[in-house]
Amino acid sequence: MQELLKSISSMIVDYADGEFGKLDENHVLRWVNQFQEEDRQVVLEETNRLLKRTYITKESFEKFISNLIVSEKFSSSDQSEFWSQISLCDIQINGNSQKELNSLVKNNVVEQFGFEPKVNTISQHYIYLDDFVFSGNRIVSDLRRWITGNAPQKCHVSVVLMGWYQGGIWYVQNKLKEIAKQNNKDISFKYWSFEELRLENRLKYKNNSNVFWPEESVMEIPEVVRYIDAQDRTPTFRDATLEKNKVFSKTRRSQYELAMVKAGLQILGYCQDPNKVVKPLGYHRFDGFGFGSTVFSFRNCPNNNPLAFWWGDPTYSTAHPFGKWYPLMQRKTYG
């Protein structure tokens, strides 16, 4: 166990630039000890595995941007000319991810070419940056306002992301085309990301999905049955498979998912009247256990991730719901 505590701690050491204190081995131990004893080893093993695969470090974040700046595939053979003509979009309402990414791009362009790229100015080519697509709602909301408002009659938009869930990017691609058409604007879109951070969450591929997606055996737990019975519909369950998975191990996935569901229901039990989008496996507007994201970032832990990862604030009294669970990666209000 000690090696796992050490490994997890070493990966999240830069989380939120130390805003939430020293995330050492004792921190990880305090977190995992909240799970049922029979689940603790599996939770550590699988969390360690997840973080190695889907934790976006500050270094990878910065490397992604610096490689983008000098990529002829992304820009052109005359990169200086390309970056002098584009305009960065700074249109995100909630969160700081776009501002931080834009700042990295601007600093890199200055270093490479000696000038700052334009932001929110008239152009034929715009770049919309964000870190990750989950449901896709935020990108659609941001770009809907822009398309109906300030976007020119004709242009191209490069949507640049660290990664995406396939269900979310499918929604984004189709919705943005529709919005542009509804507003009689000739806007083309192209989408860029790390290939290894294109993760599966579509129903058709549920058995080998890269999100927490429990098997039907989870319904053997009485509190799970009560939770699902209170919803309008029974969720679709994942079938066990021996196929190799990008983020989960074949042998430990089922127990890991069950442990996260049980912990999430425990957390929800602390709330008198939780918002309907708050679910054991992360925020989601549909019935079921939650979005179940497996992506983490040095900037913030997404609320689409299981509650057990991020719920809680140690500064609160234990009389408050936030004081009843100790988070591995405490969330900021927006990310």
C-alpha positions as CSV (number, residue, x, y, z in Angstrom):
1,M,0.0,0.0,0.0
2,Q,2.8,2.4,0.8
3,E,4.2,2.3,-2.7
4,L,0.7,3.2,-4.1
5,L,0.3,6.1,-1.7
6,K,3.7,7.4,-2.7
7,S,3.0,7.0,-6.5
8,I,-0.4,8.8,-6.3
9,S,1.0,11.6,-4.2
10,S,3.9,12.1,-6.6
11,M,1.5,12.5,-9.5
12,I,-0.8,15.0,-7.9
13,V,1.9,17.0,-6.2
14,D,1.4,20.0,-8.6
15,Y,-2.3,19.9,-8.4
16,A,-3.9,23.5,-8.2
17,D,-0.4,24.9,-7.6
18,G,-0.5,23.8,-4.0
19,E,-3.7,25.8,-3.2
20,F,-5.1,22.9,-1.2
21,G,-2.0,22.2,0.9
22,K,0.6,19.4,0.8
23,L,-0.9,16.4,-1.1
24,D,1.5,13.9,0.4
25,E,1.2,10.2,1.2
26,N,-0.7,10.9,4.4
27,H,-3.2,13.0,2.4
28,V,-3.8,10.0,0.1
29,L,-4.1,7.7,3.0
30,R,-6.7,9.9,4.7
31,W,-8.7,9.9,1.5
32,V,-8.7,6.2,0.8
33,N,-9.5,5.3,4.4
34,Q,-13.0,6.7,3.9
35,F,-13.8,3.8,1.6
36,Q,-15.0,0.4,2.9
37,E,-12.0,-1.6,4.0
38,E,-12.4,-4.3,1.4
39,D,-12.3,-1.7,-1.4
40,R,-9.3,0.3,-0.3
41,Q,-6.6,-1.7,-2.1
42,V,-8.5,-1.7,-5.4
43,V,-9.3,2.0,-5.1
44,L,-5.6,2.8,-4.7
45,E,-4.5,0.4,-7.5
46,E,-7.0,1.7,-10.0
47,T,-6.7,5.4,-9.1
48,N,-2.9,5.0,-9.5
49,R,-3.6,3.4,-12.9
50,L,-6.0,6.2,-14.0
51,L,-3.7,9.0,-13.0
52,K,-0.9,7.5,-15.0
53,R,-3.1,7.5,-18.1
54,T,-5.4,10.5,-17.8
55,Y,-3.9,13.1,-15.4
56,I,-3.0,16.1,-17.5
57,T,0.2,17.5,-15.9
58,K,1.4,21.1,-16.2
59,E,4.3,19.9,-18.3
60,S,2.1,18.1,-20.8
61,F,-0.2,21.1,-21.0
62,E,2.7,23.5,-21.8
63,K,4.3,21.0,-24.2
64,F,1.0,20.6,-26.1
65,I,0.8,24.4,-26.7
66,S,4.5,24.8,-27.6
67,N,4.2,22.0,-30.2
68,L,1.1,23.5,-31.6
69,I,2.8,26.8,-32.3
70,V,5.4,25.3,-34.6
71,S,3.2,22.6,-36.2
72,E,3.0,23.1,-40.0
73,K,0.1,20.6,-40.0
74,F,-1.8,23.0,-37.8
75,S,-0.7,26.3,-39.3
76,S,1.3,26.5,-42.5
77,S,4.8,26.5,-43.8
78,D,4.9,30.3,-43.1
79,Q,4.1,30.1,-39.4
80,S,4.9,33.7,-38.7
81,E,2.4,34.8,-41.3
82,F,-0.2,32.4,-40.0
83,W,0.0,33.6,-36.4
84,S,-0.1,37.2,-37.5
85,Q,-3.4,36.6,-39.2
86,I,-5.4,34.5,-36.8
87,S,-7.5,35.7,-33.8
88,L,-7.7,33.8,-30.5
89,C,-11.2,33.5,-29.0
90,D,-11.5,34.8,-25.5
91,I,-15.3,34.1,-25.0
92,Q,-15.6,31.6,-22.2
93,I,-18.0,32.8,-19.5
94,N,-17.2,30.4,-16.6
95,G,-13.7,29.2,-15.8
96,N,-10.2,30.2,-16.5
97,S,-9.0,27.4,-18.8
98,Q,-9.3,29.4,-22.0
99,K,-7.6,32.5,-20.5
100,E,-4.7,30.3,-19.3
101,L,-4.4,28.5,-22.6
102,N,-4.5,31.8,-24.6
103,S,-1.8,33.2,-22.3
104,L,0.4,30.2,-23.0
105,V,-0.2,30.6,-26.8
106,K,0.6,34.3,-26.7
107,N,3.8,33.8,-24.7
108,N,5.0,31.1,-27.1
109,V,4.2,33.2,-30.2
110,V,6.0,36.2,-28.8
111,E,9.0,33.9,-28.1
112,Q,9.0,32.3,-31.5
113,F,8.0,35.2,-33.8
114,G,8.3,38.4,-31.8
115,F,4.7,39.5,-31.7
116,E,1.5,38.8,-29.8
117,P,-1.4,37.1,-31.7
118,K,-4.7,39.1,-31.8
119,V,-7.6,38.3,-29.5
120,N,-11.3,38.7,-30.4
121,T,-10.6,40.7,-33.6
122,I,-12.0,40.3,-37.1
123,S,-10.2,37.5,-38.9
124,Q,-10.8,34.7,-41.4
125,H,-9.4,32.1,-39.0
126,Y,-10.2,31.9,-35.3
127,I,-8.8,29.5,-32.6
128,Y,-11.0,28.4,-29.7
129,L,-8.9,26.7,-27.0
130,D,-10.0,24.7,-24.0
131,D,-8.6,21.8,-22.0
132,F,-11.2,19.0,-22.4
133,V,-14.7,18.2,-23.7
134,F,-17.0,16.2,-21.5
135,S,-20.7,16.7,-22.4
136,G,-19.8,19.5,-24.9
137,N,-22.3,21.9,-23.4
138,R,-19.7,24.6,-22.5
139,I,-18.2,24.8,-25.9
140,V,-21.6,24.9,-27.6
141,S,-22.8,27.6,-25.2
142,D,-19.7,29.7,-25.7
143,L,-19.7,29.4,-29.5
144,R,-23.4,29.8,-29.8
145,R,-23.2,33.3,-28.3
146,W,-20.2,34.1,-30.5
147,I,-21.8,32.8,-33.7
148,T,-25.1,34.6,-33.2
149,G,-23.2,37.8,-32.2
150,N,-19.7,38.7,-33.2
151,A,-18.7,36.0,-35.7
152,P,-18.1,37.3,-39.2
153,Q,-20.3,36.0,-42.1
154,K,-17.6,33.7,-43.3
155,C,-14.6,32.2,-41.4
156,H,-12.9,29.1,-40.2
157,V,-12.6,28.0,-36.5
158,S,-9.9,25.6,-35.2
159,V,-11.2,24.1,-31.9
160,V,-8.1,23.0,-30.0
161,L,-8.4,20.8,-27.0
162,M,-6.2,18.5,-24.9
163,G,-8.8,15.7,-25.4
164,W,-12.4,14.8,-25.5
165,Y,-15.1,12.2,-24.9
166,Q,-16.4,10.8,-28.1
167,G,-20.1,11.5,-27.1
168,G,-19.3,15.1,-26.3
169,I,-17.3,15.9,-29.4
170,W,-20.0,14.3,-31.6
171,Y,-22.6,16.6,-30.0
172,V,-20.3,19.6,-30.4
173,Q,-19.5,18.9,-34.1
174,N,-23.1,18.5,-35.0
175,K,-24.5,21.3,-32.9
176,L,-22.1,24.0,-34.1
177,K,-22.8,23.2,-37.7
178,E,-26.5,23.5,-37.0
179,I,-26.1,26.8,-35.2
180,A,-24.0,28.3,-38.0
181,K,-26.6,27.2,-40.5
182,Q,-29.5,28.7,-38.5
183,N,-27.7,32.0,-38.4
184,N,-26.9,31.9,-42.1
185,K,-23.2,32.0,-41.5
186,D,-20.6,30.1,-43.5
187,I,-18.4,28.9,-40.7
188,S,-16.2,25.8,-41.0
189,F,-14.8,23.9,-38.0
190,K,-11.8,21.6,-37.5
191,Y,-11.0,19.8,-34.2
192,W,-7.6,19.1,-32.8
193,S,-6.4,17.1,-29.7
194,F,-4.0,14.5,-28.4
195,E,-5.1,11.2,-29.9
196,E,-4.4,9.3,-26.7
197,L,-6.9,11.6,-24.9
198,R,-9.8,10.8,-27.1
199,L,-11.9,8.7,-24.8
200,E,-15.0,6.5,-25.3
201,N,-18.3,7.1,-23.6
202,R,-20.9,6.3,-26.3
203,L,-23.7,3.9,-25.5
204,K,-22.8,1.7,-28.5
205,Y,-19.3,1.1,-27.0
206,K,-20.3,0.9,-23.3
207,N,-18.6,-2.4,-22.6
208,N,-15.2,-1.0,-23.4
209,S,-15.9,2.6,-22.4
210,N,-13.4,4.8,-20.7
211,V,-15.8,6.2,-18.1
212,F,-17.1,4.7,-14.9
213,W,-20.0,2.6,-16.2
214,P,-21.2,-0.1,-13.7
215,E,-22.3,-3.6,-14.4
216,E,-25.7,-4.8,-13.3
217,S,-24.2,-6.6,-10.3
218,V,-24.1,-3.1,-8.7
219,M,-27.9,-3.6,-8.1
220,E,-27.1,-6.2,-5.5
221,I,-26.5,-3.3,-3.1
222,P,-29.7,-2.2,-1.3
223,E,-28.8,1.5,-1.3
224,V,-28.1,1.4,-5.0
225,V,-31.5,-0.1,-5.7
226,R,-33.2,2.6,-3.7
227,Y,-31.3,5.3,-5.6
228,I,-32.2,3.9,-9.0
229,D,-35.8,3.2,-8.0
230,A,-36.2,7.0,-7.2
231,Q,-35.3,7.8,-10.9
232,D,-37.6,7.7,-13.9
233,R,-35.7,5.0,-15.7
234,T,-33.3,2.1,-15.1
235,P,-29.8,2.8,-16.5
236,T,-28.1,0.7,-19.2
237,F,-25.5,-1.4,-17.5
238,R,-22.1,-2.4,-18.9
239,D,-21.4,-6.1,-19.7
240,A,-18.2,-7.6,-18.4
241,T,-15.5,-7.9,-21.1
242,L,-11.9,-9.2,-21.3
243,E,-11.0,-6.6,-24.0
244,K,-8.1,-4.4,-23.2
245,N,-9.2,-1.0,-21.9
246,K,-7.3,2.3,-22.3
247,V,-7.8,3.4,-18.7
248,F,-9.3,0.5,-16.6
249,S,-7.8,-2.9,-15.7
250,K,-9.9,-5.9,-16.8
251,T,-9.8,-7.6,-13.4
252,R,-10.4,-4.7,-11.0
253,R,-12.8,-2.4,-12.9
254,S,-16.1,-3.8,-11.5
255,Q,-15.0,-3.5,-7.9
256,Y,-13.6,-0.1,-8.5
257,E,-16.8,1.2,-10.1
258,L,-18.9,-0.3,-7.2
259,A,-16.6,1.3,-4.6
260,M,-17.0,4.7,-6.3
261,V,-20.8,4.3,-6.5
262,K,-21.1,3.4,-2.8
263,A,-18.9,6.3,-1.8
264,G,-20.8,8.7,-4.0
265,L,-24.1,7.5,-2.5
266,Q,-22.6,8.0,1.0
267,I,-21.7,11.6,0.0
268,L,-25.2,12.3,-1.4
269,G,-26.6,11.0,1.9
270,Y,-24.9,14.0,3.6
271,C,-27.0,16.4,1.6
272,Q,-30.6,17.2,2.6
273,D,-31.8,18.1,-1.0
274,P,-29.0,17.6,-3.5
275,N,-29.3,19.2,-6.9
276,K,-30.6,16.6,-9.5
277,V,-27.4,16.9,-11.6
278,V,-25.2,15.8,-8.6
279,K,-24.8,12.0,-9.0
280,P,-22.5,9.4,-7.4
281,L,-20.2,9.2,-10.5
282,G,-20.2,12.9,-11.3
283,Y,-22.5,15.7,-12.5
284,H,-24.8,14.7,-15.3
285,R,-28.3,15.9,-16.3
286,F,-29.5,12.4,-17.3
287,D,-30.8,9.6,-15.0
288,G,-28.2,7.0,-13.9
289,F,-25.1,7.1,-11.8
290,G,-23.5,10.1,-13.3
291,F,-21.1,11.1,-16.1
292,G,-18.2,9.0,-14.7
293,S,-15.3,10.9,-16.2
294,T,-11.8,9.5,-15.7
295,V,-9.9,12.7,-16.6
296,F,-7.9,14.8,-14.2
297,S,-5.9,18.0,-14.6
298,F,-3.3,19.9,-12.6
299,R,-5.6,22.8,-12.8
300,N,-8.8,21.4,-11.4
301,C,-10.7,18.1,-10.9
302,P,-13.8,18.1,-13.2
303,N,-17.2,17.8,-11.5
304,N,-18.0,15.2,-14.1
305,N,-15.7,12.9,-12.1
306,P,-17.0,10.7,-9.3
307,L,-17.8,12.7,-6.2
308,A,-15.4,10.6,-4.1
309,F,-12.5,12.2,-5.9
310,W,-13.4,15.9,-5.4
311,W,-16.3,16.4,-3.0
312,G,-15.5,18.2,0.3
313,D,-13.6,21.0,1.9
314,P,-11.6,20.3,5.1
315,T,-12.1,23.9,6.2
316,Y,-15.8,23.2,6.8
317,S,-17.2,21.9,10.0
318,T,-18.2,18.2,10.0
319,A,-21.8,19.4,10.5
320,H,-21.7,20.6,6.9
321,P,-22.0,18.2,3.9
322,F,-18.6,19.6,2.6
323,G,-17.0,18.7,5.9
324,K,-18.1,15.1,5.9
325,W,-15.8,13.8,3.1
326,Y,-12.1,14.5,2.6
327,P,-11.3,15.0,-1.1
328,L,-8.3,13.6,-3.0
329,M,-8.3,16.6,-5.4
330,Q,-10.5,19.4,-4.0
331,R,-12.3,21.4,-6.6
332,K,-12.3,25.1,-7.3
333,T,-15.6,26.7,-8.0
334,Y,-14.9,26.9,-11.7
335,G,-12.3,25.3,-14.0
